[in-house]
């Protein structure tokens, strides 16, 4: 949490433990701007960041409120940048470096840092924990522990594999086993039939091909409808299902899930030019829709 005078009016901060800089994250091939000034000068450019953060405040101060788009998380903002929905993301350099590592050759820092700030722990005003925490931080700074933690988590940690270099993941050998996979072939881009060849294509096919290459198995796809897919897996008709299936507590009562592989958001899709509503609340309010 960035230490600011405004926040210090309602909470107590520890001493700073990391010095961070706010930076502009852009696409690697960006040629329309080279820093904050040229970004501000081109009024067609939109900045993404997260409301309630100092990054949001700085973005507003640089380009104005109307050109700042808020996102729930920085991960979503970066995805919007990669998709071209925004033109830049204001972010701390430490976090930005992680997203750059996770998207090699797709992202770049643009221009000089916008600010340099310290991060600290937050406590209720008057807390008796501030002094001992500061003493611990001072000791950790003195013996090099803070530097070691920084190196471990901001330099060595691989945000793509969620591992450290020495922690390469060992995978089992399934001995060439055939795995029956229920698939709909009607959920682009997860899975669909190629109009030209009729063959199954999509994220599910590529991901399972890669997983079976590593696990020594053979995926055997069986096309089925979405309506009964989860129930069929629960009854053992298929070994697994691949169809962009949301992990929910209710479904987890009858099937087992893998760990999550994509974070998705539900949105409202409408025809271009829709002017009767601009949000879920307005959609709900118009009972004719």
C-alpha positions as CSV (number, residue, x, y, z in Angstrom):
1,X,0.0,0.0,0.0
2,X,1.5,3.3,-1.1
3,X,2.2,5.7,1.8
4,X,0.4,9.0,1.1
5,X,-0.3,12.1,3.2
6,X,-4.0,11.7,2.6
7,X,-4.2,8.1,3.8
8,X,-1.9,9.0,6.7
9,X,-4.8,11.2,8.1
10,X,-6.9,8.1,8.8
11,X,-4.4,5.3,9.4
12,X,-0.9,4.8,10.7
13,X,1.8,3.5,8.3
14,X,4.8,1.4,9.0
15,X,8.1,2.5,7.6
16,X,8.4,1.9,3.9
17,X,9.7,-1.6,3.0
18,X,9.8,-1.3,-0.8
19,X,10.4,1.7,-3.0
20,X,8.1,1.6,-6.0
21,X,7.7,3.7,-9.1
22,X,4.5,4.3,-11.1
23,X,5.1,3.6,-14.7
24,X,3.3,3.6,-18.0
25,X,2.8,0.1,-19.4
26,X,2.1,-0.1,-23.1
27,X,2.1,-2.6,-25.9
28,X,5.6,-3.5,-27.1
29,X,5.0,-2.0,-30.6
30,X,3.5,1.3,-29.3
31,X,4.7,4.2,-31.4
32,X,2.0,6.9,-30.8
33,X,3.5,8.1,-27.5
34,X,6.8,8.0,-25.7
35,X,5.8,9.1,-22.2
36,X,3.2,10.9,-20.0
37,X,3.3,14.2,-22.0
38,X,2.7,12.7,-25.4
39,X,0.1,10.3,-24.0
40,X,-1.7,13.3,-22.5
41,X,-1.5,15.3,-25.8
42,X,-3.2,12.6,-27.9
43,X,-6.8,12.9,-26.7
44,X,-7.9,9.7,-28.5
45,X,-5.8,7.5,-26.1
46,X,-7.4,5.8,-23.1
47,X,-5.6,4.7,-19.9
48,X,-6.7,1.7,-17.9
49,X,-6.0,1.2,-14.2
50,X,-7.7,0.3,-10.9
51,X,-9.9,2.8,-9.0
52,X,-9.0,3.5,-5.4
53,X,-5.2,3.2,-6.2
54,X,-2.6,5.9,-6.4
55,X,-2.2,4.7,-10.0
56,X,-5.7,5.8,-10.8
57,X,-5.1,9.2,-9.2
58,X,-1.9,9.8,-11.2
59,X,-3.7,8.7,-14.4
60,X,-6.5,11.3,-13.8
61,X,-3.9,13.9,-13.1
62,X,-2.0,13.1,-16.4
63,X,-4.9,12.6,-18.9
64,X,-8.1,13.7,-17.1
65,X,-11.0,11.7,-15.6
66,X,-12.8,11.2,-19.0
67,X,-9.9,9.3,-20.5
68,X,-9.3,6.9,-17.6
69,X,-11.1,3.5,-17.6
70,X,-11.4,1.6,-14.3
71,X,-11.0,-2.1,-14.0
72,X,-11.6,-4.5,-11.1
73,X,-8.0,-5.8,-11.1
74,X,-4.7,-4.9,-12.8
75,X,-4.8,-8.3,-14.5
76,X,-8.0,-7.4,-16.3
77,X,-6.6,-3.9,-17.2
78,X,-3.5,-5.6,-18.8
79,X,-5.7,-8.0,-20.7
80,X,-7.7,-4.9,-22.0
81,X,-4.3,-3.4,-23.0
82,X,-3.3,-6.5,-24.9
83,X,-6.7,-6.6,-26.6
84,X,-6.4,-3.0,-27.7
85,X,-9.4,-1.8,-25.6
86,X,-7.1,0.7,-23.8
87,X,-3.9,2.2,-25.0
88,X,-1.9,2.2,-21.7
89,X,-2.0,1.0,-18.1
90,X,-0.7,3.0,-15.2
91,X,0.8,0.5,-12.8
92,X,3.6,0.1,-10.2
93,X,6.9,-1.0,-11.8
94,X,7.1,-4.1,-9.7
95,X,3.7,-5.4,-10.7
96,X,4.2,-4.2,-14.3
97,X,7.4,-6.3,-14.5
98,X,5.5,-9.4,-13.5
99,X,2.9,-8.8,-16.3
100,X,5.8,-8.2,-18.8
101,X,7.4,-11.5,-17.8
102,X,4.0,-13.3,-18.2
103,X,3.6,-11.8,-21.7
104,X,7.0,-11.9,-23.3
105,X,7.6,-9.4,-26.2
106,X,4.0,-8.2,-25.9
107,X,4.4,-5.4,-23.3
108,X,6.9,-2.6,-22.5
109,X,7.4,0.2,-20.1
110,X,7.1,3.5,-21.9
111,X,8.9,6.7,-20.8
112,X,10.3,7.6,-17.5
113,X,8.7,6.7,-14.1
114,X,5.9,9.1,-13.2
115,X,6.4,8.9,-9.4
116,X,8.6,7.3,-6.8
117,X,6.8,6.1,-3.6
118,X,7.3,3.9,-0.6
119,X,5.0,1.0,0.3
120,X,4.1,0.3,3.9
121,X,1.8,-1.7,6.2
122,X,-1.4,0.0,7.4
123,X,-2.7,0.0,11.0
124,X,-5.5,1.8,12.9
125,X,-4.4,5.2,14.1
126,X,-2.5,4.9,17.4
127,X,-1.8,1.2,17.0
128,X,0.8,-0.2,19.4
129,X,2.0,-2.5,16.6
130,X,3.6,0.2,14.5
131,X,6.8,0.5,16.7
132,X,7.5,-3.3,16.9
133,X,6.8,-3.8,13.2
134,X,9.2,-0.9,12.4
135,X,11.8,-2.5,14.6
136,X,11.4,-5.8,12.8
137,X,11.7,-4.1,9.4
138,X,14.8,-2.2,10.5
139,X,16.4,-5.5,11.5
140,X,15.4,-7.2,8.2
141,X,16.8,-4.2,6.3
142,X,20.1,-4.3,8.3
143,X,20.7,-8.1,7.8
144,X,19.7,-8.1,4.1
145,X,16.4,-10.0,4.5
146,X,14.4,-7.3,2.8
147,X,16.7,-7.3,-0.2
148,X,16.5,-11.1,-0.3
149,X,12.7,-11.1,-0.2
150,X,12.7,-8.6,-3.0
151,X,15.0,-10.7,-5.2
152,X,13.0,-13.8,-4.5
153,X,9.5,-12.5,-5.3
154,X,10.2,-9.7,-7.8
155,X,13.1,-11.1,-9.7
156,X,13.3,-14.9,-9.3
157,X,9.6,-15.7,-9.2
158,X,8.1,-16.8,-12.6
159,X,4.6,-15.4,-12.8
160,X,3.8,-17.6,-15.8
161,X,4.5,-21.0,-14.1
162,X,4.0,-19.7,-10.5
163,X,7.3,-21.4,-9.6
164,X,10.9,-20.5,-8.9
165,X,13.6,-21.8,-11.2
166,X,14.6,-24.5,-8.8
167,X,11.1,-25.7,-8.5
168,X,10.5,-27.2,-11.9
169,X,7.2,-29.0,-11.9
170,X,7.4,-32.8,-12.2
171,X,4.5,-34.4,-14.0
172,X,3.4,-38.1,-14.0
173,X,3.5,-40.5,-16.9
174,X,0.1,-41.9,-17.8
175,X,1.6,-44.6,-20.0
176,X,-0.2,-43.7,-23.2
177,X,-3.7,-43.9,-21.6
178,X,-6.7,-42.8,-23.6
179,X,-8.8,-40.1,-21.9
180,X,-12.3,-39.6,-23.1
181,X,-13.1,-35.9,-23.2
182,X,-16.7,-34.6,-23.5
183,X,-16.7,-31.5,-25.7
184,X,-19.4,-29.3,-27.3
185,X,-17.6,-28.0,-30.3
186,X,-19.9,-24.9,-30.2
187,X,-18.1,-22.6,-27.8
188,X,-15.7,-20.3,-29.7
189,X,-12.8,-19.9,-29.0
190,X,-12.7,-22.8,-26.5
191,X,-13.9,-25.4,-29.0
192,X,-15.6,-25.5,-32.4
193,X,-15.5,-27.3,-35.7
194,X,-13.4,-25.8,-38.5
195,X,-15.9,-24.9,-41.3
196,X,-13.4,-26.0,-43.9
197,X,-12.3,-29.3,-42.6
198,X,-14.9,-30.2,-39.9
199,X,-12.1,-30.9,-37.5
200,X,-12.2,-29.8,-33.9
201,X,-10.2,-26.7,-33.1
202,X,-9.8,-24.2,-30.2
203,X,-8.2,-23.5,-26.9
204,X,-9.4,-26.8,-25.4
205,X,-7.8,-28.8,-28.2
206,X,-4.5,-27.0,-28.1
207,X,-4.3,-27.1,-24.3
208,X,-5.2,-30.8,-24.0
209,X,-2.7,-31.7,-26.8
210,X,0.0,-30.0,-24.8
211,X,-1.0,-31.6,-21.5
212,X,-1.1,-35.1,-23.0
213,X,2.3,-34.5,-24.7
214,X,3.6,-33.9,-21.2
215,X,1.6,-36.6,-19.4
216,X,1.9,-39.3,-22.1
217,X,-1.8,-39.7,-22.8
218,X,-4.2,-39.6,-25.8
219,X,-7.3,-37.4,-25.7
220,X,-10.3,-39.0,-27.3
221,X,-12.9,-36.3,-27.9
222,X,-16.6,-37.2,-27.8
223,X,-19.0,-34.4,-28.9
224,X,-22.0,-34.0,-26.7
225,X,-24.5,-31.2,-25.8
226,X,-23.8,-28.7,-23.0
227,X,-27.1,-29.4,-21.2
228,X,-26.1,-32.9,-19.9
229,X,-22.3,-32.7,-20.0
230,X,-21.6,-32.2,-16.3
231,X,-24.1,-34.8,-15.2
232,X,-22.7,-37.3,-17.7
233,X,-19.2,-36.7,-16.3
234,X,-20.5,-37.1,-12.8
235,X,-21.9,-40.5,-13.8
236,X,-18.6,-41.7,-15.3
237,X,-19.7,-41.6,-19.0
238,X,-16.6,-39.5,-19.7
239,X,-13.2,-39.2,-18.0
240,X,-13.4,-35.4,-18.2
241,X,-15.1,-32.5,-19.9
242,X,-13.5,-29.5,-21.6
243,X,-15.9,-26.6,-22.5
244,X,-14.9,-23.4,-20.7
245,X,-16.7,-24.7,-17.6
246,X,-17.0,-22.2,-14.6
247,X,-15.9,-23.6,-11.3
248,X,-18.9,-23.3,-8.9
249,X,-19.6,-24.8,-5.4
250,X,-22.8,-26.4,-6.6
251,X,-21.1,-28.2,-9.5
252,X,-18.2,-29.3,-7.2
253,X,-20.7,-31.4,-5.3
254,X,-21.0,-33.8,-8.1
255,X,-17.7,-33.5,-10.1
256,X,-14.1,-32.7,-9.4
257,X,-12.5,-29.7,-11.0
258,X,-8.9,-29.0,-12.1
259,X,-7.3,-25.8,-10.8
260,X,-8.5,-22.8,-12.7
261,X,-6.7,-22.0,-15.9
262,X,-8.5,-18.8,-17.1
263,X,-10.1,-16.0,-15.1
264,X,-13.2,-14.8,-16.9
265,X,-15.7,-12.0,-16.4
266,X,-19.4,-12.0,-17.3
267,X,-20.4,-9.0,-19.4
268,X,-23.5,-7.8,-21.2
269,X,-23.4,-8.2,-25.0
270,X,-25.6,-6.0,-27.1
271,X,-26.0,-4.8,-30.7
272,X,-23.7,-1.9,-31.8
273,X,-25.6,1.4,-31.3
274,X,-27.7,0.2,-28.3
275,X,-28.9,3.3,-26.6
276,X,-31.7,2.1,-24.3
277,X,-29.4,1.0,-21.5
278,X,-25.7,1.4,-20.6
279,X,-25.4,-0.9,-17.6
280,X,-27.0,-3.8,-15.8
281,X,-29.1,-1.4,-13.6
282,X,-30.5,0.4,-16.6
283,X,-31.2,-3.0,-18.3
284,X,-33.1,-4.2,-15.2
285,X,-35.0,-1.0,-15.0
286,X,-36.5,-1.2,-18.5
287,X,-39.0,-4.0,-18.0
288,X,-39.6,-4.3,-21.8
289,X,-36.1,-5.7,-22.4
